[in-house]
Amino acid sequence: MAKEKQIVVGSRGSKLALIQTNWVISELKRLNPEFEFQIEKITTKGDKITDAPLSRLGGVGLFTKELEVALIGKKNRYCRS
């Protein structure tokens, strides 16, 4: 039987980010077994530029801002009324 409720979770594709995302999903599944979860990997500018210090590129917000923008922009694609 296919699960009708699906939640898409955005994550950077780094090893640490995916470990953290999978941990969060496992906890969410434990509390909400009726949901199916899918990870959507998002590559940020911070992931692409590895030869410059983060402080010069915009700090850690460089990663989170792009994730937020990507997730907000795709929100309507996944939400059903």
C-alpha positions as CSV (number, residue, x, y, z in Angstrom):
1,M,0.0,0.0,0.0
2,A,1.5,3.3,-1.1
3,K,1.7,6.1,1.5
4,E,-0.4,9.1,0.5
5,K,1.4,11.7,2.6
6,Q,4.8,12.7,1.5
7,I,7.2,15.3,2.9
8,V,10.2,16.5,0.9
9,V,13.2,17.5,3.0
10,G,15.8,19.8,1.5
11,S,19.4,19.1,2.4
12,R,22.9,20.0,1.2
13,G,24.5,17.0,-0.3
14,S,27.6,16.9,2.0
15,K,28.2,13.8,4.1
16,L,27.5,15.6,7.4
17,A,24.3,17.3,6.1
18,L,22.9,14.0,4.9
19,I,23.8,12.2,8.2
20,Q,21.9,15.0,10.0
21,T,19.0,14.9,7.6
22,N,18.6,11.2,7.8
23,W,18.6,11.3,11.6
24,V,15.9,14.0,11.6
25,I,13.9,11.9,9.1
26,S,14.2,8.8,11.3
27,E,12.8,10.7,14.3
28,L,10.0,12.1,12.2
29,K,9.1,8.7,10.8
30,R,9.1,7.3,14.4
31,L,6.5,9.9,15.4
32,N,4.7,10.0,12.1
33,P,4.7,6.6,10.5
34,E,1.9,7.6,8.1
35,F,4.3,9.9,6.2
36,E,6.8,9.1,3.5
37,F,9.9,11.2,3.4
38,Q,12.1,12.1,0.4
39,I,15.4,14.0,0.5
40,E,16.0,16.6,-2.2
41,K,19.7,17.5,-2.3
42,I,20.4,21.2,-2.9
43,T,23.8,22.5,-4.0
44,T,24.7,26.0,-2.7
45,K,27.2,28.5,-3.8
46,G,29.2,27.6,-0.7
47,D,29.4,24.0,-1.9
48,K,30.7,25.1,-5.3
49,I,33.4,27.6,-4.2
50,T,36.0,25.8,-2.1
51,D,39.0,27.9,-2.7
52,A,38.0,31.0,-0.7
53,P,37.2,31.6,3.0
54,L,33.6,31.6,4.0
55,S,34.0,35.0,5.6
56,R,34.8,36.5,2.3
57,L,31.9,34.9,0.5
58,G,29.2,35.8,3.0
59,G,29.7,33.5,6.0
60,V,27.6,30.4,6.9
61,G,24.5,32.3,5.7
62,L,25.8,31.5,2.3
63,F,24.6,27.9,2.7
64,T,21.4,28.5,4.6
65,K,20.0,31.4,2.6
66,E,20.2,29.4,-0.7
67,L,18.5,26.4,1.0
68,E,15.7,28.6,2.2
69,V,15.2,30.3,-1.2
70,A,15.2,26.9,-2.9
71,L,12.7,25.4,-0.5
72,I,10.4,28.4,-0.6
73,G,10.5,28.5,-4.4
74,K,9.7,24.8,-4.6
75,K,7.1,24.8,-1.8
76,N,4.1,25.1,-4.2
77,R,5.4,22.2,-6.2
78,Y,4.9,19.8,-3.3
79,C,2.0,21.3,-1.4
80,R,-1.5,20.2,-2.3
81,S,-4.6,22.2,-1.3
